[in-house]
Amino acid sequence: MGARSWLQLAGFILLCQCVGILGAMSGETGNSLWYQALNKPTFNPPSWVFAPAWITLYTMMGIAAFRIWRLGFDLGPVRGALGLFAIQLILNGAWTPVFFGARQLLLALLVILALVVVLSATLRAFWRLDRIAGWLLAPYLAWVSFATLLNASIWWLNT
């Protein structure tokens, strides 16, 4: 891989990491007094788990998207897969401000449910084009599925 490819890979990773950074800057986070006061299920992980998990997942997402993009953006299936990737990235970025910033637990649940649907479609599209890219998204889908259960539980326990 040449220098240009390494820069492109870094750009994809940085794009994904920026979604997390913007979300964290959008307002409160898991360390806020509001979040700490919520009733949470027994399986709620400690707050310190989320940052390393997301940094790892955003890196894997960037690598996966780069692998698909390298196949040739002029190909319809590649454009479609990356279009789905962009939509899921927007939904991912929307969740934190809705949950923590607006404190809208039900709306956040709807956002994350949409994310699961679009992310599942993205994973399938990536898998068809590049199995490694598909595998790179699998832990992300598992984590978002867990986060959906967590969001639903917190909403249920606090209504």
N, C-alpha and C positions, 0 to 999 in steps of 0.2 A: 504494500500500500504506500503510495507516494505522499508527499507533504500535503498536497491539496486534499487528498482523501482524509488524512488525519484531521485537517482543519474542518472539513465537512462533518466528520464524525463528532468532533468537539462542538460544532454548531448545533447539531441535533440534541446532544446531551445537554448543552447549555439552555436550549429552548425548553426542554422538559424541566430542568431544574428551576428555571425562571417561573414556571407555573407554580411550583411549590413555594418559592420565595415570595411571589406576589400574594399568594394565599395567606402566608404567614404574616405579611405586612398589612393585610386587609383589616385587621382588628385583633380581637382577642384570640387566644389559642387555648389549648388544653390546660395551661397553667393559670387561666383567669379565675377570679373568684366566682364568677357566674357558673362556669363549667364545674368547678370543684363542688359547688353547692347542689348540683343536679344529682338526682338519684340515678345510680348506674348499676348495671348488672354485675354479678360476681366475676364474670369473665372479662371485665374491662381491664385492659392492660395499663400499666403505669405510664404516665405521660412521657417519660424519657424514651420509651420504645418507638414512638412515632417518627421522630426526626431521622434516626438512622435507617429505619425501614423505608421511609419515603425517599431519602437520598439514594439508597440502593435501587429502589424501584424506578425512580426517574432516570437513573443512569441506564438501567436495562431497557427502559422504554426508548431512550434516545438511540441506543445501539440497534434495537429492533427496527426502528423507523429508518435509520441510516441504511441498514441492510436492504430494506425494501426499496428505498429511493435509488440505491445503486443499480437496481435491476433495470432502470430506465423509466423516467417519468413520462416518456412518450407512449408507454404501454397503458392501455385502458385499465387493466386489473391493478396496476401499480398506482395509478391516479385514484382509483376507487378505494383501494386499501388505505392510502395516505389521507384521503378525504375522511374516511371513517376515523382514522387516527386523530385528525384535527378536531373532529366533533367530540370525541371522547376526551381529548385534552382540554377543550373548552368546558365540558361538563365537570371534569376533574377540578379545574380552576374555579368553577362557580360554587362548588360545594362548601368550601371553607368560609367564604363571606356570608353565605346563606345560613350555615349552621352557627358559626361563632359570631359573625358581625351582626346579622339581622336576628339571630337567636330564634330562627324559624325551624324548629325540629321537624315538623311534618313536611314543609317545603324542601328541606334538606334531604329528607328521606325520598321524596319524589325525584330530586336531582340525582341522587346516588343510584336509585333504581334505573333511571334512564342511562346512567353511566354503565351499569352492569350490562344492560342490553346492547348498547353501542360498543362497549369494550369486547363483549363476546363476539359480535360480528367482526370487529377489527382483528381479534385473535384468529378467527376462522379465515379471514381474507389473507392475513399474514402467513398463516400455516400453509395455505395453498401455494403461495409464492416462494416461501423460504421457511423450512421447518425450524431452523434455529431461531428466526425472528418470532415465530409462533411460540416456541418454548420460552423465549425471553419475556413474553407477555403473560405467561401462565401464572407466575407468582403474583403479578400485579392483579390479575383477575381474582386469585384466591384472597388476596389482601382486601380488595374492594368488596368482595362478597362478605368477608368477615366484618368489614366496616359497615356494610349495609345492615347486617344483623345487629351490630352495636348501635347504630343510629336508630333502628326500629325499636330496640329495647329501651333506649334512653327516652325516646318519644313516648312509648307506652308507660314507662315508669313515672313520667312527669306530666301526664295529662290528667 
